[in-house]
Amino acid sequence: MPNTPSHPDLIDSAYAFRRLLTALAIMTLGSVGMYVVIVLLPEVQKEFGITRADASLPYTVLMISFGLGGILMGRWADRFGVFKVLLIGAIGNFIGFLWASQSPNIISLALAHGLIGLLGGAASFAPLLADTALWWKKRRGIAVAICASGNYVAGTVWPPVMQWGLEHFGWRQTYIALGCICGLLIALLALRMKPRPPLNEVTPGVHGAHETDRPFGLSMNQAQLLLCVAGLSCCVAMSMPQVHIVAYCSDLGFGAARGAEMLSLMLGFGIASRLISGAICDRIGGLRTLLLGSLLQGIALLLFLPFDGLVSLYVISAMFGLFQGGIVPSYAIIVREYFPASEAGARVGSVLTATLFGMALGGWMSGKVFDLTGSYQAAFINGTLWNLLNFSIAAFLFWRTGGFRSQAKTV
């Protein structure tokens, strides 16, 4: 594969669009692990005779590994190109799912999911987002959102598939099939990703955002830390419904299949949310998009507290997906707008790693709160408080840019 960059004329081109669709398909396949393990949670708890928190361990290990792998895979993609990284991801998914299918206990199952996250999932997330951003200028926000929506397409497609396979063949046989199918298809699609991105300098952001060595009037390390804490906290909140909706529906007597449908509905609306948020981001900037998404996610979390009927849970799951889907991609745009271009890739990877750690922490924490209280009500309250932290950081950064002052002057 040539190591030389592609011609700059390919930016915003038809080829860039075809590459974007390929990246979307690869992310849909590569994200399978983080969603099928959610459907597996009640079955694993029953088969191994363990607590809800222990049954959440494979998800937690997968997400931590996913985050660490994102940093590693991002560096490898910068050095060797995204094509070779995707081949590693294909192999990681294949081996990881086969290992998981033979696991005799929860520790072995958790380690197998760690491999799936470290190699399989990580190779098809942060490297693809970074790669996509380098092929677009005019519509970078919507392009990154389309690529990122592959993660939610996976959440829409794979839970019902996993539930069907679990009911007809058992989870172990279904895992073998998933490993073979996803590993092979990722390897084949990776062949379309061989060309290296053009040299693409980051353009100034919108609505006052601009590259600087003092983002938000803070040192770069301070700004980076705040974004990482914001990413962690929003995803602790986000993980509560996503990770535990299947188990929650089982506890309410609706059955795991209804929970899998709600998860699919939630993430299906998340696809629409990411596309809409991408378009909004191109108009108002990443920071305002983060602030809006955080506010709406908090509202949706609060609605889970008073309503637990079957119909209301379907409606709230759809609302939650529609409100929160654009939050994570907005971090990538914020970094591109406020930080120097030469550091954008590493800093995007760090913030996305923090979001994945948040998903891991939130998935385990919600299970632990359930074990301590015997109810998911306290877990929803816990998620709402973490969301409040995220909103507070976003509001602080917006205030640092003079956003509230400029808004007041226009009133």
C-alpha positions as CSV (number, residue, x, y, z in Angstrom):
1,M,0.0,0.0,0.0
2,P,1.4,3.4,-0.9
3,N,2.3,5.6,2.1
4,T,2.0,8.8,0.1
5,P,-1.1,11.0,0.8
6,S,-3.9,11.0,-1.8
7,H,-4.4,14.1,-4.0
8,P,-6.1,17.0,-2.3
9,D,-8.8,17.1,-5.0
10,L,-10.3,14.0,-3.5
11,I,-11.4,16.0,-0.4
12,D,-15.2,16.3,-0.6
13,S,-15.3,14.2,-3.7
14,A,-17.4,11.3,-4.9
15,Y,-14.6,8.9,-3.7
16,A,-14.8,10.5,-0.3
17,F,-18.5,9.8,-0.2
18,R,-18.0,6.1,-1.2
19,R,-15.3,5.8,1.4
20,L,-17.6,7.2,4.0
21,L,-20.2,4.6,3.1
22,T,-17.6,1.9,3.5
23,A,-16.5,3.3,6.8
24,L,-20.2,3.2,7.9
25,A,-20.5,-0.4,7.0
26,I,-17.2,-1.4,8.8
27,M,-18.2,0.4,11.9
28,T,-21.6,-1.3,11.9
29,L,-19.8,-4.7,11.8
30,G,-17.0,-3.8,14.2
31,S,-19.3,-2.5,16.9
32,V,-21.2,-5.8,17.2
33,G,-19.5,-6.8,20.4
34,M,-20.6,-3.9,22.5
35,Y,-24.3,-4.5,21.8
36,V,-24.7,-8.3,21.7
37,V,-23.1,-8.6,25.2
38,I,-26.0,-6.4,26.5
39,V,-28.6,-8.9,25.3
40,L,-26.4,-11.7,26.8
41,L,-26.4,-10.2,30.3
42,P,-29.5,-12.0,31.8
43,E,-28.5,-15.3,30.2
44,V,-25.0,-15.1,31.6
45,Q,-26.2,-14.2,35.0
46,K,-28.5,-17.3,35.0
47,E,-26.1,-19.7,33.5
48,F,-23.1,-18.9,35.8
49,G,-25.3,-18.1,38.9
50,I,-23.7,-14.7,39.5
51,T,-24.8,-11.2,40.6
52,R,-26.0,-8.5,38.2
53,A,-22.8,-6.5,38.7
54,D,-20.7,-9.6,37.9
55,A,-22.8,-10.4,34.8
56,S,-22.0,-6.8,33.7
57,L,-18.2,-7.5,33.9
58,P,-17.8,-8.6,30.2
59,Y,-19.4,-5.4,29.0
60,T,-17.2,-3.3,31.4
61,V,-14.0,-5.1,30.3
62,L,-14.9,-4.7,26.7
63,M,-15.5,-1.0,27.0
64,I,-12.3,-0.4,28.9
65,S,-10.4,-2.4,26.3
66,F,-12.2,-0.5,23.6
67,G,-11.0,2.8,25.0
68,L,-7.4,1.7,25.5
69,G,-7.4,0.1,22.0
70,G,-8.6,3.4,20.5
71,I,-5.4,5.1,21.5
72,L,-3.3,2.2,20.3
73,M,-5.2,1.8,17.0
74,G,-5.2,5.5,16.4
75,R,-1.4,5.6,16.6
76,W,-1.1,2.6,14.3
77,A,-3.5,4.1,11.8
78,D,-1.3,7.3,11.7
79,R,1.8,5.2,11.1
80,F,0.6,2.3,8.9
81,G,-2.7,3.4,7.5
82,V,-6.3,2.5,8.5
83,F,-6.3,-0.5,6.1
84,K,-3.8,-2.6,8.1
85,V,-5.5,-1.6,11.4
86,L,-8.9,-2.8,10.0
87,L,-7.3,-6.2,9.2
88,I,-6.1,-6.4,12.8
89,G,-9.7,-5.6,13.9
90,A,-11.1,-8.4,11.7
91,I,-8.8,-10.9,13.3
92,G,-9.5,-9.6,16.8
93,N,-13.3,-10.0,16.3
94,F,-12.9,-13.5,14.9
95,I,-10.7,-14.8,17.7
96,G,-12.5,-13.0,20.4
97,F,-16.0,-14.3,19.6
98,L,-14.7,-17.8,19.2
99,W,-12.9,-17.6,22.5
100,A,-16.1,-16.2,24.2
101,S,-18.2,-19.1,22.8
102,Q,-16.0,-21.6,24.6
103,S,-15.8,-19.7,28.0
104,P,-16.5,-21.9,31.0
105,N,-16.8,-19.0,33.5
106,I,-17.4,-15.2,33.7
107,I,-13.7,-14.4,34.0
108,S,-12.9,-16.2,30.7
109,L,-15.9,-14.5,29.1
110,A,-14.8,-11.1,30.3
111,L,-11.2,-11.6,28.9
112,A,-12.6,-12.7,25.6
113,H,-14.7,-9.5,25.4
114,G,-11.6,-7.6,26.3
115,L,-9.9,-8.9,23.2
116,I,-13.0,-8.0,21.1
117,G,-12.9,-4.5,22.4
118,L,-9.1,-4.0,22.3
119,L,-8.7,-5.1,18.7
120,G,-12.0,-5.7,17.1
121,G,-14.1,-2.8,18.2
122,A,-11.3,-0.2,18.7
123,A,-10.0,-0.7,15.1
124,S,-13.3,0.3,13.7
125,F,-14.2,3.3,15.8
126,A,-11.7,6.2,16.5
127,P,-9.4,5.4,13.5
128,L,-12.4,5.6,11.2
129,L,-13.7,8.8,12.7
130,A,-10.3,10.4,12.4
131,D,-9.9,9.1,8.8
132,T,-13.3,10.5,7.8
133,A,-12.5,13.9,9.1
134,L,-9.5,14.1,6.9
135,W,-11.5,13.5,3.7
136,W,-14.0,16.3,4.3
137,K,-13.9,20.1,4.8
138,K,-17.2,21.6,3.8
139,R,-19.5,19.1,5.6
140,R,-17.1,17.7,8.1
141,G,-19.7,17.7,10.9
142,I,-22.3,15.6,9.0
143,A,-19.6,13.3,7.5
144,V,-18.3,12.5,11.0
145,A,-21.9,12.0,12.2
146,I,-22.7,9.6,9.4
147,C,-19.6,7.6,10.1
148,A,-20.3,7.6,13.9
149,S,-23.9,6.5,13.3
150,G,-22.5,3.1,12.2
151,N,-22.0,2.5,15.9
152,Y,-25.8,3.0,16.4
153,V,-26.7,1.1,13.3
154,A,-24.9,-1.8,15.0
155,G,-27.1,-1.2,18.1
156,T,-30.2,-1.3,15.9
157,V,-29.3,-4.4,13.9
158,W,-27.4,-6.7,16.3
159,P,-29.5,-7.0,19.5
160,P,-32.6,-8.5,17.6
161,V,-30.2,-10.8,15.7
162,M,-28.5,-11.9,19.0
163,Q,-31.9,-12.4,20.7
164,W,-33.1,-14.5,17.8
165,G,-29.9,-16.6,17.8
166,L,-30.1,-17.0,21.6
167,E,-33.6,-18.4,21.4
168,H,-33.0,-20.7,18.4
169,F,-29.4,-21.8,18.8
170,G,-28.1,-20.7,22.1
171,W,-25.6,-17.8,22.7
172,R,-22.5,-19.9,22.2
173,Q,-23.4,-21.0,18.7
174,T,-24.6,-17.5,17.8
175,Y,-21.2,-16.1,19.0
176,I,-19.4,-18.4,16.6
177,A,-21.5,-17.3,13.7
178,L,-21.0,-13.6,14.6
179,G,-17.2,-14.0,14.8
180,C,-17.0,-15.6,11.4
181,I,-19.4,-13.3,9.6
182,C,-18.1,-10.0,11.0
183,G,-14.4,-11.0,10.8
184,L,-14.7,-12.0,7.1
185,L,-16.8,-8.9,6.0
186,I,-14.5,-6.4,7.8
187,A,-11.5,-7.9,6.1
188,L,-13.1,-7.7,2.7
189,L,-14.4,-4.1,3.2
190,A,-11.0,-3.0,4.4
191,L,-9.6,-3.5,0.9
192,R,-11.6,-0.4,-0.1
193,M,-9.8,1.7,2.5
194,K,-6.2,1.3,1.2
195,P,-5.6,4.9,0.0
196,R,-4.1,7.3,2.6
197,P,-6.0,10.5,3.3
198,P,-4.9,13.8,1.6
199,L,-3.0,16.4,3.5
200,N,-5.9,18.3,5.0
201,E,-5.3,21.3,7.2
202,V,-8.1,21.9,9.7
203,T,-10.2,25.0,8.8
204,P,-11.3,27.5,11.5
205,G,-14.5,26.5,13.3
206,V,-17.8,28.3,13.2
207,H,-19.4,30.9,15.4
208,G,-16.1,32.2,16.9
209,A,-14.4,28.8,17.4
210,H,-10.8,28.8,16.3
211,E,-7.6,26.9,16.8
212,T,-5.5,28.3,19.6
213,D,-2.9,27.3,22.2
214,R,-5.4,28.6,24.8
215,P,-8.7,26.8,24.0
216,F,-11.6,28.3,26.0
217,G,-9.0,30.6,27.6
218,L,-7.4,27.7,29.4
219,S,-4.2,25.8,29.0
220,M,-4.5,22.9,26.6
221,N,-4.1,20.3,29.3
222,Q,-6.8,21.9,31.4
223,A,-9.1,22.1,28.4
224,Q,-8.3,18.5,27.5
225,L,-9.0,17.3,31.0
226,L,-12.4,19.1,31.2
227,L,-13.4,17.5,27.8
228,C,-12.3,14.1,29.1
229,V,-14.3,14.5,32.3
230,A,-17.3,15.7,30.3
231,G,-17.0,12.7,28.0
232,L,-16.7,10.3,30.9
233,S,-19.7,11.7,32.7
234,C,-22.1,11.9,29.8
235,C,-21.4,8.3,28.9
236,V,-21.9,7.1,32.5
237,A,-25.3,8.6,32.2
238,M,-25.8,7.2,28.7
239,S,-24.9,3.7,29.6
240,M,-27.6,3.3,32.2
241,P,-30.5,2.7,29.8
242,Q,-28.4,1.2,27.0
243,V,-26.7,-1.5,29.1
244,H,-29.5,-2.4,31.5
245,I,-32.8,-1.9,29.5
246,V,-32.9,-5.6,28.6
247,A,-32.4,-6.6,32.3
248,Y,-34.8,-3.9,33.4
249,C,-37.6,-5.2,31.2
250,S,-37.0,-8.7,32.4
251,D,-37.3,-7.5,36.1
252,L,-40.6,-5.7,35.2
253,G,-42.0,-8.9,33.7
254,F,-42.0,-7.8,30.1
255,G,-39.3,-10.2,29.0
256,A,-35.8,-9.9,27.5
257,A,-37.2,-9.8,24.0
258,R,-39.1,-6.6,24.7
259,G,-36.0,-5.1,26.2
260,A,-34.0,-6.1,23.1
261,E,-36.6,-4.3,21.0
262,M,-36.4,-1.2,23.1
263,L,-32.6,-1.2,22.8
264,S,-32.9,-1.5,19.1
265,L,-35.5,1.3,19.0
266,M,-33.3,3.5,21.2
267,L,-30.2,3.1,19.0
268,G,-32.3,3.3,15.8
269,F,-33.4,6.8,16.9
270,G,-29.8,7.4,17.9
271,I,-28.9,7.1,14.2
272,A,-31.3,9.9,13.3
273,S,-30.0,11.9,16.2
274,R,-26.4,11.6,15.0
275,L,-27.4,12.7,11.5
276,I,-29.5,15.6,12.7
277,S,-26.9,16.6,15.2
278,G,-24.2,16.5,12.5
279,A,-26.2,19.0,10.4
280,I,-26.8,21.2,13.5
281,C,-23.1,21.0,14.3
282,D,-22.2,22.4,10.9
283,R,-24.5,25.4,11.7
284,I,-23.9,26.2,15.4
285,G,-20.6,24.5,16.2
286,G,-19.6,21.5,18.3
287,L,-19.8,23.2,21.8
288,R,-23.4,24.4,21.3
289,T,-24.4,20.9,20.0
290,L,-22.8,19.3,23.1
291,L,-24.7,21.7,25.4
292,L,-28.0,21.0,23.6
293,G,-27.5,17.2,23.6
294,S,-26.6,17.1,27.3
295,L,-29.7,19.0,28.3
296,L,-32.0,16.8,26.3
297,Q,-30.4,13.5,27.5
298,G,-30.9,14.7,31.1
299,I,-34.6,15.3,30.4
300,A,-35.0,11.8,28.9
301,L,-33.2,10.1,31.9
302,L,-35.6,11.8,34.3
303,L,-38.6,10.4,32.4
304,F,-37.6,6.9,33.2
305,L,-38.2,7.6,36.9
306,P,-42.0,8.0,36.9
307,F,-42.9,5.8,34.0
308,D,-42.3,2.0,33.8
309,G,-45.3,0.8,31.7
310,L,-44.5,-1.1,28.5
311,V,-45.8,1.5,26.1
312,S,-44.2,4.4,28.0
313,L,-40.8,2.6,28.0
314,Y,-41.0,2.2,24.2
315,V,-41.7,5.9,23.9
316,I,-39.0,7.0,26.3
317,S,-36.5,4.7,24.8
318,A,-37.1,6.3,21.4
319,M,-36.8,9.8,23.0
320,F,-33.6,8.9,24.8
321,G,-32.1,7.7,21.5
322,L,-33.2,10.8,19.6
323,F,-31.8,13.1,22.3
324,Q,-28.4,11.6,23.1
325,G,-27.0,10.3,19.8
326,G,-25.2,13.5,18.8
327,I,-23.2,14.0,22.0
328,V,-20.2,11.8,21.3
329,P,-19.4,13.0,17.8
330,S,-19.6,16.6,19.0
331,Y,-16.4,16.1,21.0
332,A,-14.5,15.3,17.8
333,I,-15.8,18.5,16.3
334,I,-15.0,20.6,19.4
335,V,-11.4,19.4,19.3
336,R,-11.1,20.1,15.6
337,E,-12.4,23.7,16.2
338,Y,-10.5,24.7,19.3
339,F,-7.2,22.8,19.4
340,P,-4.2,23.0,17.0
341,A,-4.6,20.8,13.9
342,S,-1.3,19.1,14.6
343,E,-2.7,17.6,17.9
344,A,-6.2,17.0,16.8
345,G,-5.9,13.2,16.2
346,A,-4.3,12.4,19.6
347,R,-6.7,14.6,21.5
348,V,-9.8,13.3,19.7
349,G,-8.6,9.8,20.6
350,S,-8.2,10.7,24.3
351,V,-11.7,12.2,24.6
352,L,-13.3,9.3,22.8
353,T,-11.4,6.9,25.2
354,A,-12.9,8.8,28.1
355,T,-16.4,8.3,26.7
356,L,-15.8,4.6,26.4
357,F,-14.5,4.5,30.0
358,G,-17.7,6.2,30.9
359,M,-19.7,3.5,29.2
360,A,-17.7,0.9,31.0
361,L,-18.0,2.6,34.4
362,G,-21.7,3.3,34.0
363,G,-22.5,-0.2,32.9
364,W,-20.9,-1.7,36.0
365,M,-22.0,1.1,38.4
366,S,-25.7,0.7,37.4
367,G,-25.5,-3.0,38.1
368,K,-23.8,-2.4,41.4
369,V,-26.4,0.1,42.4
370,F,-29.1,-2.4,41.5
371,D,-27.5,-5.1,43.6
372,L,-27.3,-2.7,46.6
373,T,-30.9,-1.4,46.3
374,G,-32.8,-4.1,44.5
375,S,-34.2,-1.4,42.1
376,Y,-33.2,0.5,39.0
377,Q,-34.7,3.7,40.3
378,A,-31.5,4.6,42.2
379,A,-29.5,3.7,39.1
380,F,-31.5,6.2,37.0
381,I,-31.0,8.9,39.6
382,N,-27.2,8.1,39.6
383,G,-27.2,8.5,35.8
384,T,-29.0,11.8,36.0
385,L,-26.4,13.2,38.4
386,W,-23.6,12.3,36.1
387,N,-25.4,13.9,33.3
388,L,-25.7,17.1,35.4
389,L,-21.9,17.1,35.7
390,N,-21.6,16.8,31.9
391,F,-24.0,19.7,31.4
392,S,-22.2,21.8,33.9
393,I,-18.8,21.4,32.2
394,A,-20.3,22.1,28.8
395,A,-22.0,25.3,30.2
396,F,-18.7,26.3,31.8
397,L,-16.8,26.0,28.5
398,F,-19.5,27.8,26.6
399,W,-19.4,30.6,29.2
400,R,-15.6,30.7,28.8
401,T,-16.0,31.4,25.1
402,G,-18.3,34.3,25.9
403,G,-21.3,32.4,24.6
404,F,-23.8,33.4,27.2
405,R,-22.7,37.0,27.1
406,S,-23.0,37.1,23.3
407,Q,-26.4,35.4,23.5
408,A,-27.6,38.0,26.0
409,K,-26.5,40.9,23.8
410,T,-28.8,39.6,21.0
411,V,-31.9,39.5,23.2
